[in-house]
């Protein structure tokens, strides 16, 4: 499917780079000019990689965005000698930002919102924090908690079956499509096809089933609430009114837990703000940074 955001993205210079972080090699992409006044480090969600946030990047010309692949996903290898739990991901993000973009604004989407919040609460220096589709309540208690419980068994089976069978199950194209259909809210046929193609292409680019299972357990065992009171930086929450992972009522409560936070609610979209309404998300980000 044609990428509806490709024309905008083509106007932004991009470079692929690598950095040695916590003993492993992190692949990351820089969008925009090196001398831009503002730099954002953008952390993608579970099973995704840097491509997923490109629609938002496309609507942020003039802002430098650094987008790494999380360890174990995309082109970044797993962290050597460590379980991929929240402490590991938070340590990795702190080390990456301190090495490649000290002083940058930090942005996290979905699972990335947990990683970013944990890192900032743990001492990562950043002037501001942006959370898109933040995980503001336990995933098992969300509007589709039943589906999340099924996902628990799915990832557990993938981890315990013989390796070849488990890997095939976790990368099964039909199951990936079911996940995509469940999350998409747009009624525009072309946009829906684009979303599904993105998931078909990038949702299975994980290193191995062990990393995937560890990351999944981490994603459903934590949420942003635990870290919000310890984050003093101005924080922007961009939430979706139809999010099946965290209901909007929980996002409104989450905003009250931060010392300094504002909440922007985007209607008629679910957990795929970055694909379906990136222009609205980028507009909220620009206004937040301008203040």
URSUL-V567532 format. One record per residue. N is the residue number from 1. RES is the residue in three letters. SS is DSSP state (hx for helix, st for strand, lp for the rest). OMEGA is omega in radians with two decimals (none if undefined). BURIAL is b if it has 24 or more other ideal C-beta (glycine too) atoms within 12 Angstrom, else e. Layout:
[[N:RES:SS:OMEGA:BURIAL] [N:RES:SS:OMEGA:BURIAL]]
This chain:
[[1:UNK:lp:3.04:e] [2:UNK:lp:3.09:e] [3:UNK:lp:-3.10:e] [4:UNK:lp:-3.11:b] [5:UNK:lp:-3.09:b] [6:UNK:hx:-3.13:e] [7:UNK:hx:3.11:e] [8:UNK:hx:-3.10:e] [9:UNK:hx:-3.11:b] [10:UNK:hx:-3.13:e] [11:UNK:lp:-3.10:e] [12:UNK:lp:3.11:b] [13:UNK:lp:-3.12:e] [14:UNK:st:3.09:e] [15:UNK:st:3.03:e] [16:UNK:st:3.14:e] [17:UNK:st:3.06:b] [18:UNK:st:3.10:e] [19:UNK:st:3.07:b] [20:UNK:st:-3.07:e] [21:UNK:st:3.12:b] [22:UNK:lp:3.07:b] [23:UNK:lp:3.12:e] [24:UNK:st:-3.13:b] [25:UNK:st:3.10:e] [26:UNK:st:3.03:b] [27:UNK:st:3.11:b] [28:UNK:st:-3.08:b] [29:UNK:st:3.08:b] [30:UNK:st:3.13:b] [31:UNK:st:3.10:b] [32:UNK:lp:-3.06:b] [33:UNK:lp:3.14:e] [34:UNK:lp:-3.08:e] [35:UNK:lp:3.10:e] [36:UNK:lp:-3.10:e] [37:UNK:lp:-3.08:e] [38:UNK:lp:3.05:b] [39:UNK:st:3.08:b] [40:UNK:st:2.95:b] [41:UNK:st:-3.02:b] [42:UNK:st:-3.08:b] [43:UNK:st:-3.06:b] [44:UNK:lp:-3.07:b] [45:UNK:lp:-3.09:b] [46:UNK:lp:-3.14:b] [47:UNK:lp:3.10:b] [48:UNK:lp:2.97:b] [49:UNK:lp:-2.91:b] [50:UNK:hx:-3.11:b] [51:UNK:hx:-3.06:b] [52:UNK:hx:-3.11:b] [53:UNK:hx:-3.12:b] [54:UNK:hx:3.09:b] [55:UNK:hx:3.07:b] [56:UNK:hx:3.10:b] [57:UNK:hx:-3.11:b] [58:UNK:hx:-3.13:b] [59:UNK:lp:-3.14:b] [60:UNK:lp:3.10:b] [61:UNK:lp:-3.11:e] [62:UNK:lp:3.08:b] [63:UNK:lp:3.10:b] [64:UNK:st:3.14:b] [65:UNK:st:3.06:b] [66:UNK:st:-3.00:b] [67:UNK:st:3.12:b] [68:UNK:st:2.90:b] [69:UNK:lp:3.09:b] [70:UNK:lp:3.09:b] [71:UNK:lp:-3.14:b] [72:UNK:lp:-3.11:b] [73:UNK:st:-3.14:b] [74:UNK:lp:-3.09:b] [75:UNK:lp:3.09:b] [76:UNK:lp:-3.12:b] [77:UNK:lp:3.06:b] [78:UNK:lp:3.08:b] [79:UNK:lp:-3.10:b] [80:UNK:lp:3.01:e] [81:UNK:lp:-3.11:e] [82:UNK:lp:2.94:b] [83:UNK:lp:-3.10:e] [84:UNK:lp:3.10:b] [85:UNK:lp:-3.05:b] [86:UNK:hx:3.11:b] [87:UNK:hx:-3.13:e] [88:UNK:hx:-3.12:b] [89:UNK:hx:3.12:b] [90:UNK:hx:3.08:b] [91:UNK:hx:3.13:b] [92:UNK:hx:-3.10:b] [93:UNK:hx:3.10:b] [94:UNK:hx:-3.12:b] [95:UNK:hx:-3.12:b] [96:UNK:hx:-3.12:b] [97:UNK:hx:-3.14:b] [98:UNK:hx:-3.12:e] [99:UNK:hx:-2.94:e] [100:UNK:hx:-3.07:b] [101:UNK:lp:-3.13:b] [102:UNK:lp:3.13:e] [103:UNK:lp:-3.12:e] [104:UNK:lp:2.94:b] [105:UNK:st:-3.12:b] [106:UNK:st:3.12:b] [107:UNK:st:3.08:b] [108:UNK:st:3.09:b] [109:UNK:st:3.05:b] [110:UNK:lp:3.08:b] [111:UNK:hx:3.07:b] [112:UNK:hx:3.10:b] [113:UNK:hx:3.09:b] [114:UNK:hx:-3.14:b] [115:UNK:hx:-3.11:b] [116:UNK:hx:-3.13:b] [117:UNK:hx:3.12:b] [118:UNK:hx:-3.12:b] [119:UNK:hx:-3.13:b] [120:UNK:hx:3.10:b] [121:UNK:hx:-3.13:b] [122:UNK:lp:3.03:b] [123:UNK:lp:3.09:e] [124:UNK:lp:-3.11:b] [125:UNK:lp:3.10:e] [126:UNK:lp:-3.13:b] [127:UNK:lp:-3.11:b] [128:UNK:st:3.14:b] [129:UNK:st:3.12:b] [130:UNK:st:-3.14:b] [131:UNK:st:-3.13:b] [132:UNK:st:-3.02:b] [133:UNK:lp:-3.09:b] [134:UNK:lp:3.06:b] [135:UNK:lp:-3.00:b] [136:UNK:lp:3.12:b] [137:UNK:lp:3.12:b] [138:UNK:lp:-3.09:e] [139:UNK:hx:-3.12:b] [140:UNK:hx:3.14:b] [141:UNK:hx:-3.10:e] [142:UNK:lp:-3.12:b] [143:UNK:lp:3.11:b] [144:UNK:lp:-3.13:e] [145:UNK:hx:3.12:e] [146:UNK:hx:3.11:e] [147:UNK:hx:3.11:b] [148:UNK:hx:3.10:b] [149:UNK:hx:3.05:e] [150:UNK:hx:3.11:e] [151:UNK:hx:3.10:b] [152:UNK:hx:3.13:e] [153:UNK:hx:3.12:e] [154:UNK:hx:-3.12:b] [155:UNK:hx:3.08:b] [156:UNK:hx:3.10:e] [157:UNK:hx:3.12:e] [158:UNK:hx:-3.12:b] [159:UNK:hx:-3.01:b] [160:UNK:hx:3.07:e] [161:UNK:lp:2.98:e] [162:UNK:lp:-2.92:e] [163:UNK:hx:-3.10:e] [164:UNK:hx:3.13:e] [165:UNK:hx:3.14:e] [166:UNK:hx:3.12:e] [167:UNK:hx:3.13:e] [168:UNK:hx:3.12:e] [169:UNK:hx:-3.08:b] [170:UNK:hx:3.14:b] [171:UNK:lp:-3.08:b] [172:UNK:lp:-3.05:e] [173:UNK:hx:-3.13:e] [174:UNK:hx:3.14:e] [175:UNK:hx:3.08:b] [176:UNK:hx:3.14:b] [177:UNK:hx:3.10:e] [178:UNK:hx:3.09:e] [179:UNK:hx:-3.10:b] [180:UNK:hx:3.13:b] [181:UNK:hx:-3.13:e] [182:UNK:hx:-3.07:b] [183:UNK:hx:-3.06:b] [184:UNK:lp:3.11:b] [185:UNK:lp:-3.10:b] [186:UNK:lp:3.08:b] [187:UNK:lp:3.10:e] [188:UNK:lp:-3.06:e] [189:UNK:hx:-3.10:e] [190:UNK:hx:-3.14:e] [191:UNK:hx:3.10:b] [192:UNK:hx:3.14:b] [193:UNK:hx:3.09:e] [194:UNK:hx:3.13:b] [195:UNK:hx:-3.13:b] [196:UNK:hx:3.13:b] [197:UNK:hx:3.10:b] [198:UNK:hx:3.12:b] [199:UNK:hx:3.10:b] [200:UNK:hx:-3.03:b] [201:UNK:hx:-2.93:e] [202:UNK:hx:-3.00:b] [203:UNK:lp:-3.12:b] [204:UNK:lp:3.14:b] [205:UNK:lp:3.06:b] [206:UNK:st:-3.01:b] [207:UNK:lp:-3.13:b] [208:UNK:lp:-3.04:b] [209:UNK:hx:-3.12:b] [210:UNK:hx:3.10:b] [211:UNK:hx:-3.12:b] [212:UNK:hx:-3.13:b] [213:UNK:hx:3.11:b] [214:UNK:hx:3.13:b] [215:UNK:hx:3.12:b] [216:UNK:hx:3.12:b] [217:UNK:hx:3.10:b] [218:UNK:hx:-3.07:b] [219:UNK:hx:-3.11:b] [220:UNK:hx:-3.12:b] [221:UNK:hx:-3.07:e] [222:UNK:lp:2.97:b] [223:UNK:lp:-2.98:b] [224:UNK:lp:-3.06:b] [225:UNK:hx:-3.07:b] [226:UNK:hx:-3.04:e] [227:UNK:hx:-3.04:b] [228:UNK:hx:-3.08:b] [229:UNK:lp:-3.10:e] [230:UNK:lp:-3.12:e] [231:UNK:lp:-3.08:b] [232:UNK:lp:-3.08:e] [233:UNK:lp:3.01:b] [234:UNK:st:-3.03:b] [235:UNK:st:3.07:b] [236:UNK:st:3.03:b] [237:UNK:st:3.08:b] [238:UNK:st:-3.00:b] [239:UNK:st:-3.13:b] [240:UNK:st:-3.10:b] [241:UNK:lp:-3.10:b] [242:UNK:lp:-3.11:b] [243:UNK:lp:3.13:b] [244:UNK:lp:3.13:b] [245:UNK:lp:3.08:b] [246:UNK:lp:3.14:b] [247:UNK:lp:-3.05:b] [248:UNK:hx:3.11:b] [249:UNK:hx:3.11:e] [250:UNK:hx:3.10:b] [251:UNK:hx:3.11:b] [252:UNK:hx:3.09:e] [253:UNK:hx:3.14:e] [254:UNK:hx:-3.11:b] [255:UNK:hx:-3.12:b] [256:UNK:hx:-3.09:e] [257:UNK:hx:3.11:b] [258:UNK:lp:3.04:b] [259:UNK:lp:-3.07:e] [260:UNK:lp:-3.09:e] [261:UNK:st:2.99:b] [262:UNK:st:-3.07:b] [263:UNK:st:3.02:b] [264:UNK:st:-3.13:b] [265:UNK:st:3.14:b] [266:UNK:st:-3.08:b] [267:UNK:lp:2.97:e] [268:UNK:lp:3.09:e] [269:UNK:lp:3.14:b] [270:UNK:lp:-3.02:b] [271:UNK:lp:-3.10:b] [272:UNK:lp:3.08:b] [273:UNK:hx:-3.05:b] [274:UNK:hx:3.10:b] [275:UNK:hx:-2.94:b] [276:UNK:hx:-3.13:b] [277:UNK:lp:-3.10:b] [278:UNK:hx:-3.14:b] [279:UNK:hx:3.11:b] [280:UNK:hx:3.11:b] [281:UNK:hx:-3.14:b] [282:UNK:hx:3.11:b] [283:UNK:hx:3.11:e] [284:UNK:hx:3.12:b] [285:UNK:hx:3.13:b] [286:UNK:hx:-3.14:b] [287:UNK:hx:3.13:e] [288:UNK:hx:3.14:b] [289:UNK:hx:3.14:b] [290:UNK:hx:3.13:e] [291:UNK:lp:none:e]]
